[in-house]
Amino acid sequence: MFDLLIKEVAKKFGLGNKASWVLSALLSFMFNRNTGGLSGFLSKLTNDGLGTIVDSWVGKDEPMAVNATQIKSAIGSDLVDGLAKKLDLPSGPIGLAIAYMLPKIVSALTPDGVIPETIPVAVAHYIKDEGPAEAAVAPEPIIERAYVAETDDEDEGSGFSWWWLLLPLFLLLGYCTLKPSTPTVTEPAVAPVVEPVAVPEPVSPAPAIPSTNSSLSISNDAGVFNISGKVADNATKDSVMETLNSILGSDAVKGDIAVEPAARDAGWLSYLADIVSALKGAPGARLDIDGNDIILSGNLEQGVIDGLMEKLTGFFGGSGFNISSQAIVSQVIEAVAAPVDAVQEAVTDSQEALQSMVDSGAVSGEVLIATLNDAGIKFATGSFNIAPDSIVVLRTAAEAIKIAPAGTQIEVGGHTDNTGSGKINARLSAQRAQAVVDALVGMGVDASILSAKGYGDSLPIADNGTREGRAKNRRMEFSLK
């Protein structure tokens, strides 16, 4: 079932034949009965804020990706660090491999959306009986050993007496007493033996102490991607280059990555595929990563800058990375979007309409949905945080939803423009939609009447070729189910 995955991980992350040990350890960890088996493992990830991602794994053919930092935050570092020590490998590639395998494993184990309580027979042979796995599928059985108790009882019928044992001793003492003395012979002195001095083996140099950040610079120069940077080992370098070449094409990648043993782990490596996919559709963009600092620069349209910042924050949000933009807005003449005053006026009108519903105590589902869509729920630039004025609207909306007709079911749909890859946009839109649902539930709305869905860039309502069009396509859309 996982043979191809083992080969893929071995090549992709430079693990060689140790990839099977990583799979074994991960399966053991996932099915550890002391932590609730696979259900308990997935619940732990969900409780750590990865619910939307986990939902996309169970019974789904195209599970969302997860990064190593998110996994490490959810389950701790013992699994990754323990494997790294036992396999004598850097922890970076192992963490990346686990993050890469996990969605595929869960998807394969839950084809019908049912989470197995125990490890399936078809999978059990991938768990090695002995090896570096820190968590076992089941505790080792206690082996009881039987011991034969010795007896102090003698066979009374044998006629044997312990005095017979002393007879040889008496004879020996008598011999030594009666034996005539002999002159003492002095042995000639023997020269001391000089042992050869052991020559100490050469001491291997201690591994370099990490003292500098891993880094990566990548720029999109009219479809040619110039790169530079440094990482700690060849395995990480190979992983970087393979990701770049597979997404951009080897002919489009120019430059190289240096290997610096003193470099720290590249915590950004698990996000690289998403980063490259986003930059691929943004000519003129440049991204510099130095440790946990990420800087976007280049001469770009405002819509492109906003779109990239949203995606970068989505990739790295909550993982300790510092994201900023030094991009210059290019002077491009386009159709001007609606004036700010007009947008604010629409928000105010929606707020008043929602409050009127609440005051009257009568809410029509269709009118409620139309009013919510006119409100234009917004988010802070480059963030999944709902903008303050939209929070105000959602508070009133929550009160209106609470008095909606019985049986009302509302879907919150997230939509993006077409900047970046479709897969990334689908994930981003899902996360924003979930943020709105979570906010409404936090305001007292029954969670059972709400659902979130990300549509990515699949349903545009305007031309993505203009800044105004892209702004309209980045939207939250409410609908009755």
N, C-alpha and C positions, 0 to 999 in steps of 0.2 A: 504493500500500500504506500509506503513512504520511501521506497528505494530510489526513485527519481529525485525526490526532495533531498535525500542525503547527498546524492551526487551533485545536485545543483548548489547546495549550501557549501559542500567541500570546495567547489571551484570558485564560487562567488566570493567567499570570505577567507579563502586560503587555509581551510582547516584540514584538508587532506583526509586521511582515514580516521581522523579524530571527530569528524562530523557525526558519525554514528553514536559516539559517546555523548555528544551534546543532545542529540535526539533522545537517547536513553534517559539522560538526566531530566530533560524537560517533561517527558511522559511520566516519569516517576513522580516528579514534583506536582504535576497536574492531577494525578490520580492518588495522591497520598491520602489514605483514608482518615488520617488524624486531622486533616484540615477540610474534610467534607467531600473528598474526591473532586471530580471535574466540576460538579455544580458549585461546590464551595470555592474552588479556584476562580471560576467565572464571576461568582458573586463578589469576591474580593476585588476583582478588577472593576466591576460595575460600581461598587461602593467608593472606589477611588476616582470616580468621575469619567470612567471609560464606557459607560453604559451604551451610548449610541454606537460606539465602535464594536463592542462585544455583540450587540444585537445583529450587526451586519455579518458576524461570523457564523452564527448558529443557523444551519439549514440554508445558507446562502452560497452561491457558486462564485461570487466575486466579493470576498470579504474586504473590508477596509483595512488599510495598513496601520500598524502601530509602531512607534519608535522605541528605541532601547531605553531612553530616559523615562518614558511613561511606564514601561514595564518595570524598570528598576524602582521607580517611585512606588508602584503598587505592591510588589511582592518582596521588595528589599534587595540587597546586593549579595546575599549569601550564596545564592545559586550561581550567579555569574562569577563572582570572585573565587568561590570554591573550585569551580571547574577550571578557571584560568590557572590556578595554582597546581591542580593535579595534572592538567594536560600540558603544563609549561607553555602556555600561550598568553598573549595579551588579552586583557578582559574586554577591550574594545570590540574585536571581531566576534567574540563569543556572544556578547550582548546583542550585537547586530544580527547574528545568526538566529538567536532565540526570538527576537522581535520579528524576524522575517518568517520563521517557521510557524509561529504560534497561530496566526489567522488561518493558515492553510491546514494545520492539524485539526483545529476545532471544526472547520468547515467539512473536512473529510470524515470526522467522527460523528457529525450530526446531520447526515444528508436529508433526513426527514424532519429536522427541527427538534429531535428528541435527544436530550443529553444523557448519555449512558451512565448508569450508576457505578459500573465496574469497567475495567479496561477490556475492550473486545478481544476475543480470541485471535482475530486476524492481526492484532497490533501487539499483543503481549510479547511476541518473540523479539520485538525491537528493544525491549528492556533487558539489559545485560544483567546476569546474575551477580557479577562482581565488577567493580569499576568505580569511576569517579562520581557516580550519581550520589548526591547527598541525601535525597529523600527517597525512601523505598515505597513501592506500591503497597506492600503490607509488611508488618514487622517480621523479622526473621523468627522462625519457630524456636522455642527454647528446647534444646536437646538435652534430655535427661539421661545421665549415665548411671548404670547399676554397679554397685561395688559389693564384693563378697566380704563379709565381716570375718576377721580372723578370730579364732577361738583360743582361749588360754587353757582349755580343759585338755588333760592328757588322757590317753587311752589307759584306763585303769588295768586292763587285762594284759598289757604289754610286758609288765614286770620290769620296765626300764626305770633306772634311778639316775638322778642328775649327778650323783657322786661320781659316776664313771667319767663324766666330763672333766673332773678335776685331776684324774690320774695322770694324764700326760704332763700336766703342769708340775705335779710333784716330782716326777722323774727328771724333768728338765732342770729343776732347781737343785736336785741332788747331784746331777752331773756337773753343773757349774761350780758347786761347792767343793767337790772332790777332785776336780781336774787340776793337775800340776800347773804351776805358773810357768809361763814362757817369757824369755827376755823380750823387751820391747824393741822393736826394729824401727829405726827412724827412716821414714820414706824420704827420698831426695825431693828437694823443693822443685816444684813445677812452675815454669814461667807462666805468668798470667796470660790468658788468651785475650788478645786485643780484638774486640769486635769492630768490624768496619763501620765507619761513620756513615749513617744514612744521609743521602743527599735529598733535601726536601724537593718535592715536586713543585713545578712552577705554579703559582697561584693565579687563577683566572681573574682578570680585572672585574671589579664589581660592576653590576649594571648601572648605567647612567641614571642619576637621580633626575626625574622630570623637572625641568627648570624653565621651559619655554612653551608657549602655546602652539598647538597644532593650528594651521591656518590654511585658508584657501581663498584665492581671488579668481573670479570668473567674469568675463565680460562678453556680451553679445555684440560683436562688431559686424553688423550686416550679415548675420548668419555664420560668421566665423567666431569660434569661441576660444579666446585666449585665456589660458589658465596658468597659475603658479601657486606655490604653497609648500608646506612641509608637514610631514606626519612622522610617527614614531618608528614604524617598521614597514617592511616590504608588503606584508599582508594587507595593511591598511591602504598603502599606495595602490596595490593591485585592485582593491575594491573600489577606490575612487575612480581610477582610470576605466575600469570595466563599466561602472555606472555611467560615466560621461560618454564613452564610446557607444554604449548600447542605446542611449537616448538621442544623442546628437549625431552619431555617425563618426567613425574614426577620422574621416577626411576633414571634418569640420572642427576637430579639436587640435589646437596648437599650444605647445608648451609642455611642461612637465612638473611633476611633484617630487620634491626632495625628501630623502629619508634622514631624519635627525633623531637619533636614539634618545636624546634628552627631551624630546617633545612629549607633551602630555597627551592622554587619550583624546581622540577626535570625537567629542560628544555630538558633533553636528553630522557625523557620517550617516546615521540612520535617516536623516532628513534629506540627504543629498538628491535622491531621485525626484522628490517633490520640488526642491529648489530648482533643479536643472529644467524640469518640465515647465515651470513658471517662467524662467528666464528665456526659454526657447521662443516664446511668443512675444518677446519684448526687445526688439532691436534697439541698441543704444544703452541698455541697462548694464550695470556692473554691480557685483556683490562682493564685498570683502568680509571674510569671517576670520576673526582672530580670537581663539578661545571661545568665550561666550558673548563676544561683541560682534554684532552683525550690522553692516552699514550698506544701505542701498544708495547708489549714485548713478549719474548719467544724465543725459538731456532727453527728457521724456514728457509726454503729455500728462496732464494732471490725472486723467482717468486711469492711465497706465500705472502711475505712481500709487494712486489709491488702491488699485486692484492688487498690485504686488505687495503693498504693505499689509493689506488684509490677509493675503495668503501666507506671508511670512509669519505674521502673528498667529495665524491658525496653526502653522507647522510647529512653531516654537513656544506658543503661549503656555505659561505656567510651568515651564521647564528650566527657568533660571537664565534664559538668554536675554541680552539687551539688544533691542532692535531699534534702529533709527534710520532716518533718510536724509541724505545730503543731495538728493536729485534736484536738478534744475528743470523748471517747467518750461517746455519748449513753446514758442510762440506760434501756435497753429490757429488759423482762423476757421472756426466752425460755427454751426448754428448754436446760439446761446440758449442755455436751459432757462426754465422759468425763473423769474427773479426770486431772490430769497424771500422778499415780502410776500409774494404769491404763495410760496411753499408754506411759510409760517401761517398764512391766512387759512390754508387748507387744513393744517393741523388744528388750528383754533376752532374752525367750524366742526371738525370731527369730534373734538373734545366736547363742544357744546351739545352736539347731537347725541352723543353717548350719555351725557349727564341728563339730557331731557328724557331719554328712555328710562333711566334709573328713577328719576323723579316721578314719572307717570306710572311706573310699575308694570308697563306693557312693552314687551320686546318682540319684534318680528325677526325671525332668523335671517331672512333675506336682507332686511334693512340693516341689521347688525353687521352682517358680513360686508356689505357695501361701505358702511361707515368706517369699519376697521381698515379696509383697503385704501380708502381716501386718506386715512391718517398718515400713511407712509412711515411705518416703523423704521427707525434709523439706528445705526450703530456708530460708535466712535471710530474714527479713521484708523485702519490697521488693527482693529480689535473686534472681539465678539461681544464686547460690553455694550448693552443697549444704551443709547443716548438718553440723557436725563429727561428731555422733553417727551421722548417716547415712553419712558417709564411712567410719567404722569398720565399719558393717554391710556396705557395698559391698566393702570389702577382703576380708571373709570370703566374701561372695557371689562375688567374682571367683574365689577359690580353688575354690569349689564348682562354678562354671560350667565351669572348666577340666577337671574330671573328669566332666562330664555325658556321657551316651551320645552316641556318634558320630551326626552328623546333626541334633543339637539346634539349633533355630533359635528365638531369643527376640526378641520385639518389646517395646520399652519404650514404653508409651503415656502421653502427657501429657494431663491433664484439668483443666479449670478450672470455677469457678462461672459464673453468667451475668451477672456485673457487667461492663458495657461491651458493645461490639459483638462479634458472633460472629466476624468476620474477625480482630479483634485477639486474641481469646481463642485462636483457632486458631494464630496465630503464636506466642503466648506459650507455649502447651502444647508446641508443636514444639521450641522452644528449650530448655525444661526437659528434655524427653525426650532431646534431643541431648546435653545436659550430663551426664546419667547414662551414656549410651553412651560418651561421651568419657572419663569417669572410669573405667569398667570396662576400656576398651581401654588406658588408661594404666596400669592395674594388671595388664596382661598377658593379658587376654582377647582371643581372636582376633576381629578386627573383622568378619569375614565371617559370624559366627553371630549378630550383633546388628543390630537396626534400630531406628530411632526414628520415632515418628509422633505428631503432635499432633491431638487430637480436639476441642480447645476445650471448649465447654460442651454439645456435642451428646449426650453420654451420662451424664447425671447419675445418681447412685445415691441421692440424698437430696433433700429439699425445699430449693430455693434461696431459699425465702421466710424461712428461719430462719438464724441465725448458725451453729448446729450443722450444718445441712444444707450450707451453703456451704463450711464447713470440710471436710466429708467429700468434697465434690465436687472440691475442689482436691487432686488425688492423682496419684501415679505408679502405673501398673498394668502388671504384667508378664504376658505371655501366650506360649504356644507357637505357633509358626506351622506 
